[in-house]
Amino acid sequence: METTSRAVAQASAAEDGQPVHSARRTVDGYLSAPFPWYGLDEAFTGRRWLMQVGTAADGVVEHGSIGHGDEPSVRSEYTAQSGQETKERFAVAVTVAANPVRRSADGTGLLEATSVSSAAWLAGVGLLSFTWPGQMDHSLRDDWLEQQTETAWVLADDLDGPDWSTLSLPVDGVPTPFHYREAEFGWVLAGSTRAGVHVGAYGRGMSAYGLGFAVVEDITAYAS
């Protein structure tokens, strides 16, 4: 799954408050995925854009993200505490292939299984990558990210715990249960689909309660 180092690199690239254009991948990675991609359904009429894909140890695409709305920049703790409202409204859908434990392509080892917790963790780290404690010295940024990433994993590994509630949202038109939690800088949710993938999502400025998800019919349309 996605590593701490990747989350740290993405967040560092965004420290100037600008959208993380460098984190994008070309549409080729999305096209090579052996599973369908999910995004917000047709009720969302705003801008959609590709972010990044992640691969397993054998190079097979295992997950990826699609953005909706405004491209997010880092929101600092100072901004949140000063009462200033962010103008950003975005939601990012994370699709994760539902894979069991399996052997690598070269037969030398085992690849980690994926689950709803995987989607919840990737969504939590995604939101984290656009969060910046404004009072913190930049030299401590990487340590803070690693600590918060570990916290995101602990939360994702306990989806039945008190930090999560249940939210029903449509997936391909079918009401589907999701695990949902609100964070200081936004929200995170995760669930499974009938199409053999898990879906995670995170965002801010856009309510999670009114969202719906659907298979992306033409991923190339998001590559602009």
N, C-alpha and C positions, 0 to 999 in steps of 0.2 A: 504494500500500500504506500501511499504518499509519505515521504519522510519528513522528519523535523527540519532537516537542512533545506529542503525545498521550500517549506513554509517560511523559514527564516530569510532565505534569499528573496522570496517574493515580497515579504514585508519590508525588507531593507530597501528594495527598489522603489517602494512607495512612500518612503519617509518624507519626501518633499511635498506630499499631499497630491501628487498627480496620479492619474489612472495608470495602472501597470500594463502598458502596452507590451513591454518586453516579455511578459509572462504568457502571452498568447502563443498558441501553436497554429500551424497551418491546418487547413481542413483535411489534409491527407491523413492525419492521425485519427480523426473522427471517422473517416470513410473506411479505414482498415479495421475498425472495431467489430468483433463478431457478435454484437448485441445491439438492440435499438437504443437510440438516445431519447431522453425525455426532457421536455421543457414545459413552460407554462402553456396552458391550452389556449384556444382561440379567443377566450374572453379577454386576454391581455393583448392590447393592440399597439403597445409601445415598441421601442427598439430592442432587438435581440442581437447578441454577439458571442463569438466563441472565446473561450478563455484558455484552457489547457487540458491535455490528456495525461494520464499516468499509465505506466506499463508495469507488468510483472517482471520477474527475473528473466523469463524467457523471451521478453520483448513484445509479448502480446498486450494490446491495449486492454486495460482492466477497468478504468474509470475515467471520467472527464466532466468538465463543467461548462455550462452555458449561462451567460448573463442576460438579464432582462432589465430594461430601464436605463438609469444613469450608470456610467462606469464609476465604480466606487473609488474614493480616495481614502487615505487614512484619516480616521476621526480620532482626535486626541481626547485624553481625559479632561484637559482644560476646557475644551469646547463643551463637553457634556456637563461639566460642573458649573460653567458660567451661565447656563441657561440659554445658550445660543442653539437654535434649531438647525440641524443639517438640512440642506436643500436636496440632498441625494435621496432618490427613491429607487431602490433596486432589489431584485431577488435573483439569486443564483441557484440553478438546479444542478445537482450532482448525480450522475448516473453511475452505478457500480454494478458490474457483472456479478451475478449470484453464482459463485464458484465454490465447489467443495475443496477440501485438501486434495492436491493432485501432484503428480510427478512433473518435474521440469522437462522441457523439450529434450534436453540432452541426457535425461535419466539419472542425473547425479544428485538430485535432491528433491525435496517436497516444496510446493508453493503453498503459501498461506491461504486458508479458506476466507471467503468474504461473507459478510452478513449485514443485517440492518445496522449493527454497531459500527461496521466499517463506514457506511454512509453517514452515520451520525458524527463519527470522528472527523471525516473529511469535511463535512459541513461546518463543524465547530472550528476546525483549523482554518477553513476558508474565511469565516467571519473574523477570526483572530488576526489574520494577515492584514486586515484593514483597520486594526485597532492600535493606537499609539498612546501610551501613558505620557502625557506631555510634560510631567514633572520629572521624568526619569532621564538620567544621563544616557547619552547614546551608547556609551561603552558598556552599559548593562543591558542593552536591548536584546542581544542574542540569548543571554541567560534568562531574561524575562519570558521570551518566546518559548524557550524549551520548557520552562516550568508550566506555562499556561497550556502548551501543547499536551503535556503529560496530564494536566487537569482535564483537558478536553477528552482525552482517551479514557480516564477514569469515569467520567460522566457517561460517555458512550457505551462503556462496558456494563453499565447499570441502568438500562433503559426502563426497568420497572421500579426504579428508585424514586424518592420524593422530589428530585429535581425535574422530573419529567411529568407532563400531563398527556392526555390522549386527545387528539384532534382528528376529526373525520373530514377528508377532502376528496374530491372526485379525481380519479385516475382513469383516463380513457372513458370518462362518463360514469364510472362505477364508484360509489362511496367506499373509501379505503381508510383504515385507521393509520394514523401517524403518531409517533412520539414527538412531543413538542416541548421546547423550553425557551424561556426568554433570558437573554443575557444583558449585560450592562449596555452593550453597544448594538443590540439587534436581537434576532431570534434564530433558532435552529430547529429543524425538524427532520425526521427520517421515517421511512416505511418501505414496504415491498410492493411489487406489482405482479400482475398475472403474466407478464411478458418475460419473466426470468431475470429481472434486474431489481436492485434496490435503488430507491431514490432518496437523496438527501437534499436539503435546501437551506439557505440562510439569506438574510436580508435585513434591511432597515428602511424606515420611511414608507414602507409598503406593508400593509397588514397581511399576516400569513393566513388569517381566517377566511379571506375571500379568494384564495388561490385554488387553481385546479391544474392538473398535469396531464400531458398527452404525449404520445409518440411523435417525434419530429419527423415529418414526411420528407423534407428535403434539407439536409444539414448544410448543403452548399449555399443556401440562401442566407445563412448567418455569417458567411465568411467575409462580408464586405467591411 
